[in-house]
């Protein structure tokens, strides 16, 4: 296999090779990742992240884990919203984390696997993941790990580009995937293949409703979701039961 697998269902049995290829891809594009995000999103991703953090604030207490933290945009926003609280940023790409460390100097930074989290059971009161679940080799396994490290009553907030259910959004994703993202991504980063994967992974992922059922299936309660910007992005929230699971 030469690159990560865009279709999440095709990753079964190929989890290790997918993870290795995905990590290598993010290491390559880390230096230009933030620049391209600002160009491609026209800043709307900041509003999406702010909505996700508003949901994180429903947690009963802190600390917070920013899962698949990438270049730490969410970590930085959490640090501003929760001054003095423990915030941990975890990602499997050291170069992505290095590119974002300056944004949240007080945050703890951990290189680790989202599907085998290096934390004790019940460490966090909240976990947030922005645009990272789509790249996991096994999203259900990742969700089980989140459930394990959450305290009773803790919340899990996912901000993601799910497979579109609306016709208009599917058309937008298709144009974005086939033309815009590979072209602009290739120019800015010099790695068009990486951005072809990222675009295809939207069509190859779960719908929001399928992801909600995945969370319910591994034991999350109070699962709910809502769309942002006509379904281009969505937020899904779930919580760990206040009692024993």
DRENDO-1510 file (C-alpha; in Angstrom, 1 decimal, always signed):
<recs>
REC; n; res; u; v; w
REC; 1; UNK; +0.0; +0.0; +0.0 .
REC; 2; UNK; +1.4; +3.4; -1.0 .
REC; 3; UNK; -0.9; +5.7; +1.0 .
REC; 4; UNK; -3.7; +5.7; +3.6 .
REC; 5; UNK; -7.0; +4.0; +2.8 .
REC; 6; UNK; -9.7; +6.6; +2.1 .
REC; 7; UNK; -12.7; +4.2; +2.6 .
REC; 8; UNK; -13.0; +3.5; +6.3 .
REC; 9; UNK; -14.7; +0.1; +5.7 .
REC; 10; UNK; -11.7; -1.1; +3.6 .
REC; 11; UNK; -9.3; -0.5; +6.5 .
REC; 12; UNK; -10.4; -3.7; +8.3 .
REC; 13; UNK; -7.4; -6.0; +8.3 .
REC; 14; UNK; -5.2; -3.2; +7.1 .
REC; 15; UNK; -5.2; -1.1; +10.3 .
REC; 16; UNK; -1.5; -1.0; +10.9 .
REC; 17; UNK; -0.5; -0.2; +7.3 .
REC; 18; UNK; -3.2; +2.5; +7.2 .
REC; 19; UNK; -2.0; +4.1; +10.4 .
REC; 20; UNK; +1.6; +4.1; +9.2 .
REC; 21; UNK; +0.7; +5.7; +5.9 .
REC; 22; UNK; -1.5; +8.3; +7.5 .
REC; 23; UNK; +1.2; +9.3; +10.0 .
REC; 24; UNK; +3.7; +9.6; +7.2 .
REC; 25; UNK; +1.3; +11.7; +5.2 .
REC; 26; UNK; +0.7; +14.2; +8.0 .
REC; 27; UNK; +4.4; +14.4; +8.8 .
REC; 28; UNK; +4.9; +15.5; +5.2 .
REC; 29; UNK; +2.2; +18.2; +5.1 .
REC; 30; UNK; +2.7; +19.5; +8.6 .
REC; 31; UNK; +4.8; +22.6; +7.5 .
REC; 32; UNK; +2.0; +24.0; +5.3 .
REC; 33; UNK; -1.1; +22.5; +7.0 .
REC; 34; UNK; -2.2; +25.7; +8.8 .
REC; 35; UNK; -1.7; +27.9; +5.8 .
REC; 36; UNK; -3.8; +25.6; +3.6 .
REC; 37; UNK; -6.6; +25.4; +6.2 .
REC; 38; UNK; -6.9; +29.2; +6.4 .
REC; 39; UNK; -7.0; +29.4; +2.6 .
REC; 40; UNK; -9.5; +26.6; +2.0 .
REC; 41; UNK; -11.9; +27.4; +4.9 .
REC; 42; UNK; -11.8; +31.2; +4.7 .
REC; 43; UNK; -11.7; +31.1; +8.5 .
REC; 44; UNK; -15.1; +29.2; +8.9 .
REC; 45; UNK; -13.3; +26.4; +10.6 .
REC; 46; UNK; -12.6; +28.7; +13.5 .
REC; 47; UNK; -16.4; +29.1; +14.0 .
REC; 48; UNK; -16.8; +25.4; +13.8 .
REC; 49; UNK; -14.2; +24.8; +16.5 .
REC; 50; UNK; -15.8; +27.5; +18.7 .
REC; 51; UNK; -19.1; +25.6; +18.5 .
REC; 52; UNK; -17.3; +22.4; +19.5 .
REC; 53; UNK; -15.7; +24.1; +22.5 .
REC; 54; UNK; -19.1; +25.4; +23.6 .
REC; 55; UNK; -20.2; +21.8; +23.8 .
REC; 56; UNK; -17.0; +20.9; +25.8 .
REC; 57; UNK; -18.0; +23.5; +28.3 .
REC; 58; UNK; -20.9; +21.2; +29.2 .
REC; 59; UNK; -18.5; +18.9; +30.9 .
REC; 60; UNK; -18.8; +18.6; +34.7 .
REC; 61; UNK; -15.2; +19.6; +35.3 .
REC; 62; UNK; -11.7; +19.4; +33.8 .
REC; 63; UNK; -9.1; +18.3; +32.5 .
REC; 64; UNK; -9.6; +18.1; +28.8 .
REC; 65; UNK; -8.0; +15.9; +26.1 .
REC; 66; UNK; -7.7; +17.3; +22.6 .
REC; 67; UNK; -7.6; +14.1; +20.6 .
REC; 68; UNK; -5.9; +14.0; +17.2 .
REC; 69; UNK; -4.8; +17.5; +18.0 .
REC; 70; UNK; -2.8; +18.1; +14.8 .
REC; 71; UNK; -1.4; +21.6; +14.9 .
REC; 72; UNK; -3.3; +22.4; +18.1 .
REC; 73; UNK; -5.8; +24.9; +16.9 .
REC; 74; UNK; -8.5; +23.5; +19.2 .
REC; 75; UNK; -5.9; +23.2; +22.0 .
REC; 76; UNK; -5.2; +26.9; +21.8 .
REC; 77; UNK; -8.8; +27.8; +21.9 .
REC; 78; UNK; -9.4; +25.5; +24.9 .
REC; 79; UNK; -6.4; +27.2; +26.7 .
REC; 80; UNK; -8.0; +30.6; +26.2 .
REC; 81; UNK; -11.4; +29.4; +27.3 .
REC; 82; UNK; -10.1; +27.5; +30.3 .
REC; 83; UNK; -7.1; +29.4; +31.7 .
REC; 84; UNK; -5.2; +27.5; +34.4 .
REC; 85; UNK; -6.9; +24.2; +33.6 .
REC; 86; UNK; -5.1; +21.0; +32.5 .
REC; 87; UNK; -5.3; +20.6; +28.8 .
REC; 88; UNK; -3.6; +17.8; +27.0 .
REC; 89; UNK; -3.0; +17.6; +23.2 .
REC; 90; UNK; -2.4; +14.2; +21.7 .
REC; 91; UNK; -1.5; +13.3; +18.1 .
REC; 92; UNK; +0.4; +10.5; +16.4 .
REC; 93; UNK; +2.4; +13.0; +14.3 .
REC; 94; UNK; +5.3; +14.7; +16.1 .
REC; 95; UNK; +5.7; +17.2; +13.3 .
REC; 96; UNK; +2.1; +18.3; +13.4 .
REC; 97; UNK; +2.4; +18.9; +17.2 .
REC; 98; UNK; +5.7; +20.7; +16.8 .
REC; 99; UNK; +4.1; +23.0; +14.2 .
REC; 100; UNK; +1.4; +24.0; +16.8 .
REC; 101; UNK; +3.3; +24.1; +20.1 .
REC; 102; UNK; +3.6; +27.8; +20.1 .
REC; 103; UNK; -0.1; +28.3; +20.0 .
REC; 104; UNK; -0.7; +26.9; +23.5 .
REC; 105; UNK; +2.5; +27.0; +25.5 .
REC; 106; UNK; +0.9; +25.8; +28.7 .
REC; 107; UNK; -0.7; +22.7; +27.3 .
REC; 108; UNK; +0.8; +19.2; +27.8 .
REC; 109; UNK; +1.8; +17.7; +24.4 .
REC; 110; UNK; +1.8; +13.9; +24.0 .
REC; 111; UNK; +2.7; +11.9; +20.9 .
REC; 112; UNK; +0.5; +8.8; +21.0 .
REC; 113; UNK; -2.1; +6.5; +19.3 .
REC; 114; UNK; -5.7; +7.5; +19.6 .
REC; 115; UNK; -6.7; +3.8; +19.5 .
REC; 116; UNK; -4.3; +2.9; +22.5 .
REC; 117; UNK; -4.3; +6.0; +24.6 .
REC; 118; UNK; -1.4; +6.3; +27.1 .
REC; 119; UNK; -3.6; +7.4; +30.0 .
REC; 120; UNK; -5.2; +5.8; +33.0 .
REC; 121; UNK; -8.9; +5.0; +33.1 .
REC; 122; UNK; -11.0; +8.0; +34.0 .
REC; 123; UNK; -8.3; +10.6; +33.5 .
REC; 124; UNK; -10.4; +13.2; +31.7 .
REC; 125; UNK; -13.7; +15.0; +32.2 .
REC; 126; UNK; -13.9; +15.9; +28.6 .
REC; 127; UNK; -12.4; +14.8; +25.3 .
REC; 128; UNK; -12.7; +16.7; +22.0 .
REC; 129; UNK; -11.6; +15.6; +18.6 .
REC; 130; UNK; -11.6; +18.0; +15.6 .
REC; 131; UNK; -11.3; +16.5; +12.1 .
REC; 132; UNK; -9.3; +13.4; +13.4 .
REC; 133; UNK; -11.8; +10.5; +13.8 .
REC; 134; UNK; -12.1; +10.2; +10.0 .
REC; 135; UNK; -8.4; +9.2; +9.8 .
REC; 136; UNK; -8.5; +6.5; +12.4 .
REC; 137; UNK; -8.1; +2.9; +11.2 .
REC; 138; UNK; -11.0; +1.8; +13.4 .
REC; 139; UNK; -13.3; +4.6; +14.7 .
REC; 140; UNK; -15.2; +2.2; +17.0 .
REC; 141; UNK; -11.9; +1.2; +18.7 .
REC; 142; UNK; -11.0; +4.8; +19.1 .
REC; 143; UNK; -14.4; +5.6; +20.7 .
REC; 144; UNK; -13.9; +2.8; +23.2 .
REC; 145; UNK; -10.6; +4.2; +24.2 .
REC; 146; UNK; -12.2; +7.6; +24.7 .
REC; 147; UNK; -14.9; +6.0; +26.9 .
REC; 148; UNK; -12.2; +4.3; +28.9 .
REC; 149; UNK; -10.3; +7.5; +29.7 .
REC; 150; UNK; -13.4; +9.6; +30.5 .
REC; 151; UNK; -14.6; +10.0; +34.0 .
REC; 152; UNK; -18.2; +9.1; +34.8 .
REC; 153; UNK; -20.4; +11.9; +33.5 .
REC; 154; UNK; -17.6; +13.1; +31.2 .
REC; 155; UNK; -18.4; +14.3; +27.6 .
REC; 156; UNK; -16.9; +13.4; +24.2 .
REC; 157; UNK; -17.3; +16.0; +21.4 .
REC; 158; UNK; -16.5; +15.2; +17.8 .
REC; 159; UNK; -16.2; +17.8; +15.1 .
REC; 160; UNK; -15.9; +16.2; +11.7 .
REC; 161; UNK; -16.5; +16.2; +8.0 .
REC; 162; UNK; -18.8; +13.2; +7.8 .
REC; 163; UNK; -20.0; +11.6; +4.6 .
REC; 164; UNK; -22.7; +13.9; +3.4 .
REC; 165; UNK; -26.3; +12.9; +3.6 .
REC; 166; UNK; -27.8; +16.0; +1.8 .
REC; 167; UNK; -27.7; +16.1; -1.9 .
REC; 168; UNK; -26.4; +19.7; -2.1 .
REC; 169; UNK; -23.7; +18.9; +0.4 .
REC; 170; UNK; -22.7; +15.7; -1.5 .
REC; 171; UNK; -22.3; +17.8; -4.7 .
REC; 172; UNK; -20.1; +20.3; -2.8 .
REC; 173; UNK; -18.0; +17.5; -1.3 .
REC; 174; UNK; -17.6; +15.9; -4.8 .
REC; 175; UNK; -16.4; +19.2; -6.4 .
REC; 176; UNK; -14.2; +19.9; -3.4 .
REC; 177; UNK; -12.7; +16.4; -3.5 .
REC; 178; UNK; -12.1; +16.1; -7.2 .
REC; 179; UNK; -10.9; +19.6; -8.1 .
REC; 180; UNK; -10.4; +22.2; -5.4 .
REC; 181; UNK; -8.6; +20.4; -2.6 .
REC; 182; UNK; -6.0; +18.4; -4.6 .
REC; 183; UNK; -5.2; +21.4; -6.8 .
REC; 184; UNK; -4.8; +24.0; -4.1 .
REC; 185; UNK; -3.3; +21.5; -1.6 .
REC; 186; UNK; -0.8; +20.4; -4.2 .
REC; 187; UNK; +0.3; +23.9; -5.0 .
REC; 188; UNK; +0.7; +25.0; -1.3 .
REC; 189; UNK; +2.2; +21.8; +0.1 .
REC; 190; UNK; +3.7; +20.1; -3.0 .
REC; 191; UNK; +1.9; +16.9; -2.1 .
REC; 192; UNK; -1.3; +16.6; -4.1 .
REC; 193; UNK; -1.7; +12.9; -3.3 .
REC; 194; UNK; -2.1; +13.7; +0.4 .
REC; 195; UNK; -4.9; +16.1; -0.3 .
REC; 196; UNK; -6.6; +13.7; -2.7 .
REC; 197; UNK; -6.7; +11.2; +0.2 .
REC; 198; UNK; -8.1; +13.8; +2.6 .
REC; 199; UNK; -10.8; +14.8; +0.1 .
REC; 200; UNK; -11.7; +11.1; -0.7 .
REC; 201; UNK; -11.9; +10.3; +3.0 .
REC; 202; UNK; -15.0; +12.4; +3.4 .
REC; 203; UNK; -16.9; +10.3; +0.9 .
REC; 204; UNK; -15.3; +7.1; +2.4 .
REC; 205; UNK; -16.3; +7.9; +6.0 .
REC; 206; UNK; -19.5; +7.3; +8.0 .
REC; 207; UNK; -22.5; +9.6; +7.9 .
REC; 208; UNK; -23.2; +11.6; +11.1 .
REC; 209; UNK; -26.0; +9.2; +11.9 .
REC; 210; UNK; -23.8; +6.1; +11.4 .
REC; 211; UNK; -21.2; +7.6; +13.7 .
REC; 212; UNK; -23.8; +8.4; +16.3 .
REC; 213; UNK; -24.8; +4.7; +16.3 .
REC; 214; UNK; -21.1; +3.7; +16.6 .
REC; 215; UNK; -20.8; +5.8; +19.8 .
REC; 216; UNK; -24.0; +4.2; +21.2 .
REC; 217; UNK; -22.7; +0.8; +20.2 .
REC; 218; UNK; -19.6; +1.1; +22.3 .
REC; 219; UNK; -21.5; +2.4; +25.4 .
REC; 220; UNK; -21.9; +6.2; +25.1 .
REC; 221; UNK; -25.1; +7.7; +26.4 .
REC; 222; UNK; -27.0; +10.9; +25.5 .
REC; 223; UNK; -25.6; +10.8; +22.0 .
REC; 224; UNK; -26.8; +13.7; +19.8 .
REC; 225; UNK; -25.5; +15.5; +16.7 .
REC; 226; UNK; -26.2; +18.6; +14.6 .
REC; 227; UNK; -24.9; +19.9; +11.3 .
REC; 228; UNK; -22.9; +23.1; +10.6 .
REC; 229; UNK; -23.0; +25.1; +7.4 .
REC; 230; UNK; -25.5; +23.0; +5.5 .
REC; 231; UNK; -23.9; +19.8; +6.7 .
REC; 232; UNK; -20.4; +20.5; +5.4 .
REC; 233; UNK; -19.2; +19.8; +9.0 .
REC; 234; UNK; -21.1; +18.3; +12.0 .
REC; 235; UNK; -20.7; +17.9; +15.7 .
REC; 236; UNK; -21.6; +14.8; +17.6 .
REC; 237; UNK; -21.7; +14.6; +21.4 .
REC; 238; UNK; -21.9; +11.7; +23.8 .
REC; 239; UNK; -21.3; +11.1; +27.5 .
REC; 240; UNK; -20.1; +8.4; +29.8 .
REC; 241; UNK; -22.7; +7.1; +32.2 .
REC; 242; UNK; -22.4; +8.8; +35.7 .
REC; 243; UNK; -22.4; +5.3; +37.2 .
REC; 244; UNK; -20.4; +2.1; +36.6 .
REC; 245; UNK; -20.2; +0.9; +32.9 .
</recs>
